[in-house]
Amino acid sequence: MLDRLGKTYPNKTTAVDELTLDVAGGDVTVLIGPSGCGKSTVLRMVNRLIEPTRGRVLVDGEDVTKVDPVRLRRTIGYVIQNVGLFPHQTVRANVGTVPRMLGWDKARIAGRTDELLDLVGLEPGRYAARYPHELSGGQRQRVGFARALAADPVVLLMDEPFSAVDPINRGRLQDEFLRLRQSVRKTTILVTHDLQEAIKLGDRIAVLSDHARLEQYATPAELLANPANAFVEQFIGEDRGIMRLSVTPIPRDRLQPLHGAPGDLPTVPAGGTLRVAFGAMLAAGAAAAVVRDGDEPIGVLSAADVQAALADVDAAPR
Ligand SMILES: Nc1ncnc2c1ncn2[C@@H]1O[C@H](COP(=O)(O)OP(=O)(O)OP(=O)(O)O)[C@@H](O)[C@H]1O
């Protein structure tokens, strides 16, 4: 989708040297890297808020650098850090911005707005007539998200979408984003500097260094298990081992028989991650946990099994 894309600003700063990235349809692709490495510049070249100096951006096979930028932006949703809602317009008017530009009739816009507000967890009867200053930061962010989705865009771009909200609300919004993705699987490119967020939300993560040089492009599990080089390893840092627990599922084939297990072990769902299992063990002061499928206990996972499961991932052929 990004083909040898590059940007040199008029002051001769090369923000993006030459980036080629295959963004899979329906996936969340995360761009992560140190401050100033060119992440936002890449994102803004996709909807041409910034004109590329070289290369191409292909959306559904079409080179967007050849499309009228105004028309283009109606087909690409864009969510930014401080949302950029219009302060003097109601929530309803903000969400309906692109449909209005597209000339939808009033009834259709109203229906779509209600549907989206429901989707992002803001009851229309309570929130549609409010102005942005009458909302919390997290609620504003949801309105921004609803607005970006309003005209059913082909691609969604998100630039540090959750970084302006406090950590607790950030976690909640991230969870909601994941929940929403079950029903709306948009091709999404998300920029963040937060590795935890990248790992939680990304299907694939592109680690960039200066001038948007691609250091590694991999799934969260691959990235944490096998950093491609010293840059990536250093970027991920010391929490790599702990973070791997979050991306590794509980291995059903490693479970030990329930028979003979102590009666006071914590229980965890079979669909959980090693982090859930290990966290439950630590919280209960136990060296193992019972894994259940629904209400049915199916086996026991020990702390040693957790370690062995990580070693399995390392040994798996790639
Ligand atoms: N309009 C501009 N003119 C000249 N240089 C610019 C312009 N915008 C950005 N730059 C430079 O391009 C480089 C990349 O900037 P960009 O905002 O894309 O980085 P980023 O990775 O998104 O950074 P951050 O995480 O700090 O937001 C930086 O060196 C920046 O100073």
The ligand as a Gaussian input file, in Angstrom:
#p B3LYP/6-31G(d) Opt

LIG

0 1
 N        6.259000      21.187000       8.066000
 C        7.483000      20.764000       8.331000
 N        8.560000      21.388000       7.806000
 C        9.810000      20.935000       8.061000
 N       10.101000      19.877000       8.812000
 C        9.078000      19.211000       9.362000
 C        7.721000      19.614000       9.148000
 N        6.923000      18.753000       9.828000
 C        7.730000      17.855000      10.426000
 N        9.029000      18.120000      10.150000
 C       10.202000      17.343000      10.586000
 O       10.067000      16.038000      10.037000
 C       10.513000      15.059000      10.974000
 C        9.399000      14.053000      11.223000
 O        8.313000      14.665000      11.872000
 P        6.988000      13.875000      12.263000
 O        6.053000      14.822000      12.907000
 O        6.514000      13.113000      11.089000
 O        7.575000      12.836000      13.340000
 P        6.832000      11.904000      14.386000
 O        7.553000      10.611000      14.356000
 O        5.369000      11.887000      14.129000
 O        7.150000      12.668000      15.737000
 P        6.358000      12.724000      17.143000
 O        6.265000      11.334000      17.666000
 O        7.282000      13.592000      17.990000
 O        5.028000      13.367000      16.873000
 C       10.962000      15.825000      12.207000
 O       12.353000      15.970000      12.132000
 C       10.256000      17.147000      12.079000
 O       11.003000      18.162000      12.696000

